[in-house]
């Protein structure tokens, strides 16, 4: 690749920023990032108070790259945003409140096998009593049929801070940013042979380039012909306000992640006073016809806004059921706020780092599938390697653009890698969509007054 060519990156999340930084670090002289907002983008999946940092995977590729990233999180460039703490990985039996992922125990076994093969320690916790002896902050029953392991080489990152610091590193390295209407991409300008020559933005202007990288997360299928290779799904998140005394009492609790139900919980967040809980599940869709007549799910609205205070009623119940299993004394007070976090899912949770089959200079970097944030320090190196086609063949194959779902129902075959739990993915009802839109409007109005 010619290092003087104009590279335009659409999207200032984890994939876009890490790619921009690694391109600049390798000497590419014209790298421009476009987005609706300077990062961290308020409603992007890379922005929040916390994200899990771990290399506990049932897939050895992500485990190895996760370990590489974990080591970098502890270095001066990233450690300001990183908090090391144990992570407890749980499997349990089915309950009326919490339907479970039937393959969760198999995924847990594979994860332990991968860690062992890497020479990494993990610690078995086979009963709830053992878990409470090791982590006395966990006061609940911890679910029937409890079986778990924990890893002390884990932690969490202040997500917004980590992204902001990476954006600052990009600027220092010479990366340019265009934001607001100038950076909100609405379409691609293409030549007769499919080559992309420019992007159009919300204010009607054009940004020309030689090579384009779509790192647009859950918005990707609304911008490019995605061929059912991905589906945008909204996941539930809840924030519970703690007292100063509870912040102290729970400060040493682990990250709790239940493979069987999808429920997970972070330690208290000092800056906000929140206990954050969520579900790594199949989520909710909001579907509409695209320009290509394909039905796609995507986050509603075009302009940037704060995350709306809305999740379906059943989502609140799922989160509270998880709280009752680990910290039942907190469940009666409920959540101060809730939200939907948008994943861009692929069939097995693999990333897509490849050129689009119909547009030879349009590179796709997406498919975070709810587990990409931890790779912020290093993933750009692998995206650039894919862009240059210099990675080993097995990685190029793993992250190639899927074409086998073209013509299939949108997202129909996507069941994940076994690490998710909870009910099947479903479309929000009309009533839920109305409530969601109202909450989005309220969030936008609050933001405009700031």
Helices and strands as residue ranges (DSSP letters): E 6-10, H 14-25, E 30-34, E 51-53, H 60-73, G 79-81, E 82-84, E 87-91, H 104-117, E 123-125, H 128-134, E 147-151, E 155-157, H 159-172, E 176-178, G 180-182, E 185-190, E 196-201, E 206-208, E 211-214, G 217-222, E 231-241, H 244-249, E 255-258, E 263-265, E 274-279, E 284-285, E 287-289, E 295-297, H 313-326, H 328-331, E 337-345, E 352-356, E 359-366, G 373-375, H 379-387, H 393-398, E 426-427, H 430-448
